[in-house]
Amino acid sequence: MNYVPSRNDAQPPETRQSTPLVEQSVARHRRRLARRVGFGAVLGVLVLVGIGTYTRVARSNGAADALQTRQNAIPLVRFVTVKSTDAPRIVDLPGNMQAFDAATLYARATGYIAQRNVDIGSHVHKGDVLAVIAAPDLDQQLMQARAQLLQMQAALQQAVAQRSLAHVTNQRTSRLVVEGWASKQQGDNDRTTLTTQSAAVAVAQANIAAAQAAVDRLVELTGFEKLTAPFDGVITARDVDVGTLVTADAATGTPMFSIARNDVLRVQVYVPQEDVFGLKDGQDATITVPQLPGKTFHGRVARNAASLAADTRTLLAEVDVNNSDGKLSPGLYGIVHIQEPRQNPIITVPSQAVMFDKTGLSVAVMEGDHIAIRHLDVAADNGATLDIRAGLNDGDKLILNPPVDATDGLKVRTNS
C-alpha cells in the first residue's frame, strides 16, 4: 500500500504555520464586504424614499399651479369712473411774437450823412431826429425855386398894372367913340388890349401857383434831410454811418434804420379748424416761453383773419400782450394758451384706455364682472387725453390698458 502524503505534509513547516493568519484575513475581508453591502442597501432605500417624497410634492405643486393658472385666466384690470364736464377747453398753440408796429426807414433826400444820433438798441420817441442828411443840391434847388417864385410875383404885379392901365384906357376910348372924338377901330383896339392884359394877369397868377407848388415840394424834401422816428420804439437795425452816401431813388433808395414798437407785442397763432368755432375776439389768453420757466404773460385775442387758409385749414389770429416791462422781444417763440368755452359737455378719457381697430376708436367699460365695448365719437385729440362727444355716460367704469383680446362679454376681475 502506497502512502499518499496529505496537503499539510506537502507544505513546508513554515507554510503550515501561516495558514491561520490567511483565514483571519479572509474573514475580515468578508465582514467589510458585508458592511458595504448593508450600507448600499440602506442608501438605496433612502434614495427611493426621497424620490417618492419629491414626486408627491411636485404633484401637489403642479395641482396648485394649475389652480392658480385657472384663476389667472380671468384678466385683472384697473378702471376709472368717468364724468362729463362743460369747463372751458384749454387750447395750446405755438405762437410767434412780433412788434406791434415795425418799419424800415429809407432816405427821401439824396446826400451824405452829416449826423447820426442813434444806434441799434436806442429807445426813441415819435419825432426824435435819428440822423441829418447834408443835401446841398437840394438846398440850391429850393433857393432857385424861391427866386423863381419872386419873379412870378413881380410879373403878376406888372400884369396887374398893365391891366389897370388898359381898363382906364378902354373906358376913356369908349366915351370918345360915342361922342365921335375917336374912331371905332381905336375903341376895338383898347377893348382887346384890356382883355389881353386880364389874361396876362391870370397867366401870372397860374405861374405863381406852379412856382409855389415847386417851392412847397422842395421844402418837403428838405424836411427829409432830418430823419425822424415815426413812433415810439427801439432801433433794431442801423445801415448808415456819418459820411455814408444815401440816395432817394424810389426803386433803389438806401435803407437807413429799422424801428420796432415793442411795448405791445402781437403774438400770431394759427388756429386749427376744430378750434375755430370757439374762438372769439376779446378772449383772455396766457403766453409761456420755454426759456422763461415759471413766468406767465397775459394777453387777449385782439383780431383774426376771419377766413381759414385753404392749404392748412387754419385761421390766423393775433393775441396782444402788454410788454411795457420789456421782458419779451419780437421774434420769440412761445406757447399761447386760450380758454375756449365748450358748445356741449364732454367726457375726457386718457389715451391709454383707447383701442383702435378697423371700426375706429373704442373703449372697454365694466358692466358687472364683464366687459362692454363702446365706440367713440371724438371731439378733440389732446395727445394724452381725448375729448369724447358721444359713446360714454357719466359713471361708466372705464378700463385702463384693456386686454388685447378684449371683446364684449369677456369676464374680468379687479383688485377691489
Protein Blocks (a to p, Z undefined) as FASTA:
>chain_A
ZZdddfklmpcfklmmmmmmmmmmmmmmmmmmmmmmmmmmmmmmmmmmmmmmmmmmmmmm
mmmmmmmmmmmmpccdddddddddfbdcddddddddddfbdcddddfbdcddfbdfbdeh
iacdehiafbdcddfklmmmmmmmmmmmmmmmmmmmmmmmmmmmmmmmmmmmmmmmmnop
acfklmmmmmmmmmmmmmmmmmmmmmmmmmmmmmmmmmmmmmmmpccdfbdcddfbdcbd
ehiacdfbfklcccfbdcddfkbccddddddfklmmmpcghiacddddfklghiacdddd
fbdehiacfklopacddddddfklopacehiacddddddddfbdcddddfklpccdfkbp
cddddehjaccddddddfbdghjaccdfbhpaehiacdehiafklcehiacddfZZ
